[in-house]
Each structure stands twice: as structure tokens, then as C-alpha cells.
Amino acid sequence: MKTLGHWIGGKPADGASGEFGPVYDPATGEQTTRVALASADEVDQAVAAAREAYLDWGTASLSRRTAVLYAYRQLLDARREEIAALITAEHGKVHSDALGEVARGMEIVELACGIADKLKGELSTEVSTRVDVAAIRQPLGVVAGITPFNFPAMVPMWMFPLALACGNTFVLKPSEKDPSAAYRLAELAAEAGVPDGVLNVVNGDKTAVDRLLAHPDVAAVSFVGSTPIARSIQENAVRHGKRVQALGGAKNHMLVLPDADLDHAADNAINAAYGSAGERCMAVSVVVAIDSVADDLVARIAERARRLRIGPGTDPSAEMGPLITAEHREKVASYVHGAAAQGADVVVDGTGLSVPGHENGFFLGVSLLDRVRPDSDAYRDEIFGPVLCVVRAETYDEALALINGSPWGNGTAIFTRDGGAARRFQLEVQAGMVGVNVPIPVPVGHHSFGGWKDSLFGDLHIYGNDGIAFYTRGKVITTRWPDPADSGGINLGFPRHD
């Protein structure tokens, strides 16, 4: 069985704590790896390595930093199949989905390669007689990232490439459920020329997270995960004087108006609800169907759902893989089991699925629940699995009120041919990311990703311009070079720009 430790100061570090956690192959249910769980002392070692590396990296030229990132991007491109295989082995998603995850993460590496344009600052001359004012942005120092199991490569790449490009050093705490991809990203960064200590990985659980939040040398923390944990991360990080961006959970709604192309809407509902077994924070988990087309739409979604091919991620014919753990599978299934008693019609029940040859894997078939009540558990909770709820509404206004009444505001979508309705929706809906006939509106790298309400704790979204702002702080410099003949004299009044 493989043992995975930490990556500290540019080299592997064994699990000195002696504590380990299991990592499973979700397709077989077998433990394949034991991952070291860092102690507070091991976290301190990683932070100390990052702090030491910052002395040089924080003042390194932009050309030096970007040259390393260009080399890193080339390595990632050459090794994308390898990284995707690690994702499939520990998360379970099908290989094509894993490859897509790597590609989307590489978008942020590419953004980081062009960081010079984003850090060029501003200059105003002659704001007063012989006075100039410049505004610059500088790195924070040591920053940390805490990332989820559902995107073990992409979400870390949403964070550390920009942080490093801005001159910071980084300590990454990936999910202990599927840590190998993040560890490999750090190894490849070292191979690309990232100096020792600039990027560190500590595997672990709550002990490691709590120490990162409390450590006085960690200036900022980025987090992606569930809403309760995101709220806790923000509260604890702020209590210790840190900057924080904590992205929480979601209940993403897809509104289908009567004029929509129903085949197109049904295809996209399937893709967005069941891709990656529903383990996406941007998954569509609720379709809001206007009554006049609801029956037809539900029938089209059900017909497609029943044809999905579910199997191990290594099977090229599989369209959906298993869930991450047996415990999560049972929790997701419980929402389907209890749906009818809470008023829903169980149109498709995937809880009885068994994959031949993989009976011990963490597989769950797709489920479709119609006429779901807003007060039911399936609607109120973030299920994070292959369960799609359909809620019916009589009018656009009723549907909008339902969506805006959700405590989450991560992503949403509208399917319609009516440009006026689409424009009204994108302005009126209370969500951070909106798709028009696009079910998963994840922004490209040069825009920022983030939600509203209980989907985001902190002021800045992740990557894009918000990410650069998060990993830097502003400084304004006012300069005067007086004429030797001008003594200036003494003036105790408030400075004026005359």
C-alpha cells in the first residue's frame, strides 16, 4: 500500500506524527493509500519553509517568476494524462472529466504567466507642484489554501499559481480523501524550477486546518468547501487577523421557460446534474420548470437519465463514476429514499444500482425527483450527488422568487429563446454566476469565480482580477523632489494639493 506524506521545503517529508488516514479507490471500495495527517508541528515546518523562501521569492523579478510558471505550464501539459489518472483513481470521476479538470486548472496557470500586465500599478504626475503619486501592489507573504475533494487538481490551481506569480509563498492543505494529485502538482512545480519552500503541501485533517488558521505567519487563507465549514473558516481566520476568501456550498437552479428548446434543456440538465456524479459546487441540483412545459421536460430528462452508462472512471464507455466514499453514497441515497414521504414523485430511482465486477465500489445511480416541495429535505439541503430535483412554478415571477429565496447564491441558469427575459433574469437573480442557455456558468480564467449569500464568505472571488487583488495589497507612494531654491518652510496645516 502506498504511503503519501507531505511536500515541505522542496522535498518529501514523512508523516512524523504517526497518524494516517485511508484513501480509497471509489470504484472498488479498496484502500489504496494511507495519507499522513500532519501535526501542528509539521504545519509549522511547512510555514517556516515558506517564510524562509519568501525572503528571496517575494523580491524576485517578474521575469524570473513568470519564466518558472511558463515552464510549469509546459510540464502540466505534458503530464495531463498522468494527473487525470490520479484524479480518477482517488476521486472516481471518469477520465474525460478528469482531463477537463486539469485543463480548467491550467487556464489559471496561463493567467499567472501573464501576471506582469496585472501588477503594473498606476502613476499620477504633478498632482501638486513637483509631487507625483504612485500606486503599487505587493505580495502578502505566506498564504495558505484549503481545498476540497471534488476537484483535487483544479481548485489548488485556482489558488497557488496566482499567489506565486504575485510573489507569495504557499502552503496547500488538500483534501485527505484524494491527495495524490495535489502532491504531484507540487512535485512538478519543483521540476519546473519553483524554488524550495515556495510551494508546500501538508496533508491532514482538522488539526492541520486549525493550525494554518491560527499561525501568525500565515497572512491569508483561501478555502473551497461546504457552507458550514466556509463560515467557520472565515470566522476563525478573521479572528486571527487574516485575509480570507471562503467559497461555500450551493443549490444551483436552472429555470426553463416555455419557449425554451426542451431537448437542449433536457440534455443540459442531465450534463449539469449528473456530471462528476453531482459532486460539483456548480452542479444543477434543481430545475425550475414552468408548469406548461414541466411534464414534457421531466419526461425528456427521465428518458435520458435511464440511458446513462455508469461505471469505473477507467472504463472509456462510462459516463459517470462512483461517489467519493461509502458514507457519502448512503447519505445521498437517503434523500431519494425519503422523497416520496415528503411529497415528491420519484421518477427515476438510482439507489439500487450495482455495477457488475465492482459490487464493493461506491456507486449510486442517478435519481430524478419531480414536484419537489421547497420545504422538503431534498430541496433545502445541498445533496452533492446525482439527484436532480424538479420544482414547478406557474410564472417567471414565481420562479424568480423561489430562486432568490434560496440561502445560497452560487450559480444559476435560464433556458429561453427570449432575449428580454434572459436580460431581466441576469439582472434580477441573486447569484454570483449566471448562465443564459449555459447550465454551468464557470467563468474563464481571466474572470473571477464566486457566489453570493451563503456561497461566499469574504469580499473577493477566486482567480481572475479578484484573485490577484486577494494575493496582493496596495501601497501608495507620494514623492516630491523640491527645487533647491525652494526651502519650503514650516507649515503645520493639513497637506493640500495646490
N, C-alpha and C positions, 0 to 999 in steps of 0.2 A: 504494500500500500504506500502510495506517495505521501510524503510529509512536506507541507508547504510552510515555510517560515516567513520572515519579514525581509524587506529590502531597505537597508539603512546605511547611509554613507557610501552608496555606490557598490555595495556588495551584499550577499545573502547574510541573514542573521537568523540563527536557530532560535527556536522558541524557548528561551531561558526560563520562562515562567513555569514550564512543565504542564501547562493547561492547553488542551487541544479540543477542537470541535470537529464534527463529521461533515464531510462533503459527499453528496450522493450523485450518482448518475440517475436523473429522474426517469429515464426510460426503462431502467432495470430495477430501481429501488436499492441497488447495491452501493455501499460506501466505497468510494474510490480513493479518497484522500483524507488525511487528517490535517487540519489547518491550525497553526499555532494561534493562541489567543493571548494577545500582548498584555503584560502587566503595566502598571503605571510607570515603572522604571524603564521599561522598553520604549514606551511612548516618549519619555523624557530623553532617551538616547536619540530617537529619531528627530525630535525637535532640536536637540543640541547640534546634531549633524547639519540640519537645515540652517540653523542660526550661524554656524561657522561658515557654511558655504555662501551665505548671503553677503558676507563681507566682500567677496570678490564678484559674485554674480550680480548683486544689486548695483554695482558701478560698471559692469561690463558694457561695452558699446552695443548699440542696437544691431550693428552689422554682425558682431560675434554671436549674439543671441539668436538672430534670425537665421544665420548660417547653420547653426545646430538644428534649428527647427526644420529647415529645408531638408537636411539630411535625415531627420526623424521621419518626415513625411514620406520620403523615398523608401525607408525601411518598412514603414507601416504598409505601404502599397505592395511591397514585395512579399510581406508576411500576412496579408489579409486573410488568406485561406487558413493559415495556422491559427490566427487569433479567433476566427469564426469557429473553427473546430473546438477550441477550448470553451467557447460560449455554449455551443451545442452540448458538449459533454457534461457541463455542470448546471446550466440553466434548463436545457432541454429544447429550446426553440429550434425550428428547422433550419437547415444550413443556409438557405437563401435569405431567411430573415436575419440570421446572424451576420451574414455578409453585408446586408443593408445597414445593420447597426454599426459595423466598422466604417462603412462609407460615410455615414452621417457624422460619426465622430471625427473622421478625417477632415470634414468641412471646417471644423473649428481649428484644427492644426493649420490648415491653409490660411484661415483668417489670422492666426497668430504669426504666420510667416510675413504678413504684410503689416505688422504692428507699427512700423515706423510712421506711416501716414496718420495713424490714430493717436500718436503721442507727440505730435509736432508742436503743440502748445499755441499760444497767442502772444502777440506783441502790439502794444499801442505806443506810438512815439509822440513826444511833445504834448502829453496830457496837461502839463504845466511847463513853464519856461525851463528848458533843458531837463525835463523829467520824463522818463519812459517807464511804462508798466508792462511786465511780462507775466503770463500765467503758464505754469508748467504742471505736469503730473508726475509723481514719483511713486515708486513701489512702496508697499506697506511693510515688507519684511518676510517673516514666516507666516504662511497661511495654510489652512487645512481644508480637506474635502472629505465628506462622509457620504458614501454613495450606496444605491440600492441594488438588490439582486436582479431586477428585471432588465437592466441594461448594464452589464458588468464591464463593458469596454466603452460604450458611447458616453455615458454620463461622466465617468472620470475624464474623458477627453473634452467634455464641455467645460471642465474646470482648469486642469493643470496646464495645458498648453498656453492659454491666455495669461494665467498667473505667471508662468515662467517668462513669457515674452515681455511682460511688463517689468520684469526684474525681481520678482519674488522667488522665494524657495517654497517647497510644497511638501506637506505630509498628507498622504492619502490613506483613509481607512475605508477599504471596500467592504462589501457585504461578505460575511463569513460563510454564506451559503454557496457562493460561486466565485472564489477569489483568484483563480489562476489567470484569468485574462488580464486583470489589473496588474498582477505581478509581472506578467510577460510584457506589458506596456512599459513598466519601469526598466526591465532588462534591455529592451530595445532602445529606450531613451539613452541609457548608458552607452550602448553600442554606437549610437548616433553622435555621441560626444557631449551629452549633458554631463557636466562635472559632478563628481561625487558629492552627495549631500543635497543637491539641488532638488531632486525628486526622491522621496522616500515613501515606502509602503509599510504600514503596520496593520496586520490582520488582527481582528479581535472582536469583542462584543461591547457591552455597556461600559465595562471598565476602561477600555481604550477611549471610547467616546467621551466619557466624563472627564478623563484626564486632558484630552485635547481642549475641551470647553473651558477648563479651569487653568490651563497652563499660561503663565504670564507672558511667555514669549510668542504665543500664537496671536496674531493680530486680527485675523478674520477667519470665519468658518462658512463654507458652502455646504448645503445639505439638500438631498432629494430623498423623499420617502413619504410615509403616511402623515396625515394631518396631525394626529395627536403627538407624534414624535417631532414633527416640524415645529409645532408650537412650543414644545419643551426645549428643543434645541435653541430656538430664538431666545426664550426666557433665560436660559442658563448662560448662553453666550453673552447676552447683553449685561447680565448681572456681573460678568467678569470683564466688562469693558471692551468687548469685541464687536467688530462689524460682522453682520450676519445676513445671509440670504438663505432662507429655508423654504424649499418648494414642497408643498404638501400634497394631499390626495385630490381626488376628482370624482365627479359624477357627470360625465360629458353627455350632453343631449344633442340629438340630431333631429331637427324639425323638418318634416316632409309636408310640403303644401300640396294642394290638389292638382296644381298644374305641373308638378314635377314629372320627370321621366321615371316611372316606377321601377322599371328594370334596372336603370342606372342607380337609383336609390337603394334597391334591394342588394345589388352587387356590393355597393359601398358599405351598407350596413353590415353585411357579412364580413367584409375585409376589416372593417374598423372594430367590430365587436369581438371577433374570434382570432384575429392575427395574434401570434405570440401567446395563444391560449388566454387572451384577455388580460394578460399581465403587463399592461401598459397604462401609464398615467394619462395618456391621451386616447385610450380606447373609448369608443362609443359604447356606453352601457345602457343608454335609454334612447329609444326612438319615440319622438312625439309625433303621432300621426293625426292629421285632421280627419275627422270621422268619415267624410265622404269617400276617402280612399283607403281607410285603415284596413278593411277586410282584404282588399286586393293586395295591399302591400304586405300584410302579415303572411298571406298565402305564398307570395313570391319569396319572402325571406325564408319561410319554413321549407319550401321545396329545395332551396339552395343549401340550407343548413343540413338537411338529411343526406346530402351527397358529399359532404366534406370528408376528406381522407385524413384520418388521424393515426399517427404512428410515431416511431422514434425519429428524432431530428436527423439522424444519419440516413434515413430512407428517402431517396430522391422523390418518391411519389407522395410522401406525406405532406399535407398542407398545414397541419397543426400538430404540435408536440405535447408533451405532458406538462403538468404543473410542477412547481419547484420542490414541494415536499408533500409527503402523505398527509400531514396535518392540514396544510393549506387546501389540498384536494377535498378533504372531508368538510372543511368549513364552507368552501364554495358550494359543495353539493347540498349542504343543509339549507341553503336559500331556496333551492329548487324543491326540496322535499317539503318545505313549509309554505310554499307559494299558494297552493290551492286553498289551504285553510285561511289564508289572508285575502282571498277574493280573486286571485289571478287565474287565468286559463293557462295550463301548462301545455303549450302547443307542441313543443319538442322537449323531451326529457333525455338528456345525455348521461345521466348519472349511473346508468347500468353498463356503460361501455367496458369492454375488456378487449385488449389488443393481443391477438394470438402471439405467443412466444415472449410476451412482455407483461404477463399477468401481475407481476410484482411492481411494475412501473407505476408512476403517479399520474396515470391517465384519467381524464374526465372528458366525456363527450360534450358537445355543445348543447345548450338549452335555450329555448325561446319562451318567454312568458308574456302573454297578452293581457290586456285590461288590468295592468298592474296599478294598484292604488297608491297614491302618494304617501299614505300613512303606513304602508307595509314595510317590512324589513328589507325586502329586495330592492325597494326604491330608496329608502333612507340611508342604507349602508353602502360603503364602497366595497363591492364584492371582489373585484380584482381577479376575475376568472371568466371562463367562456359562458357567461349568462347574459343574454340580451333581454331587457325589459321593454315592452311597448306600452306607452301611456297614450290614451286618446283624448283629443281636445276638439271642441266644436269650431273654434275660431282661432285665427292668428293671435289675437289679443289674449285669449285664454292660455294658449301655448306659451306665449312670451312670459306671462305672469308665472306660470309653472316653472319655467327655466330660471327666471330671475329669483324665484323663491328658494332655490337651492342654496345651501350654505357654501357650496363650492362654486368656483368660477374659473376653472382652468381653461378648457376648450369647449367649443360648441360649433355646430354647423347648421346650415339651412340648405335644403334642396328645393329648387324652384327655377322656373324659366322667367320669372317676373323680376326685372331689374329694380323696380321701385320697392318691391317687398324685400329684396335682398339688401338694398341700401338701408332701408328702415331698420332691418334686423341687425345689421352690423353696427349701427349707431345706438340702438336701444338695448341690446342684450348685454348683460353684466358678466362678461368673461374676458380673460386676457388675450385669448386667441380665437379667431373666428374664421370658419371656412364657408365659402359660398360654393356649393356643389363639390366641396373638398371635405371629406369626413374627418381627416386627422390633420388639422392645420398647424403642423410643426414648422416653425419658421426656418428658412435657410440660415446659414451661419452668420451672415452679416446683419441679420435682425436678431432680436432677443426673444428668449423663450420664458414665459411665466404667466401665471394666472392672477386672478383677483380673489378677494374674500379669503376663505379658509384654504385656498390652494397656494397661497404665498404669504410668508411671514418675513417682513423686511421690505425695503423700499425699491430694491433693484432686481430686475430679472437676470437670468443667467445667459451667458455668452453675448455676442454682438456688442454694441456700444455700452449697454448696461454692464456687461461682464468686465469690460475694460475699465469703466468707472469704478466698479466694485473693487478691483485689484490695484487701484491707484488712489492717491489722494492729491488734492490740489494745493498748489503753493503759488502765491502772488508776490512778485518782486518789484519794488519801486526803486528806481535808480535815478540819481542826479549827479551830473558831472559839472559842478559850478565853474563859471568863468573865474580865473584867478583874480580878476579885478573886482569881483563881486564878493565881499566878505559876508554878506547875508545878514549879519547882525543877530540880535536876540529878539525872539518873538514868541511869547508864551500862549498865543492864541491857537485855536484849533486849525490844523493844516487846511489850506484852501488850494484848489487847482485854478490858479489865475495865470 
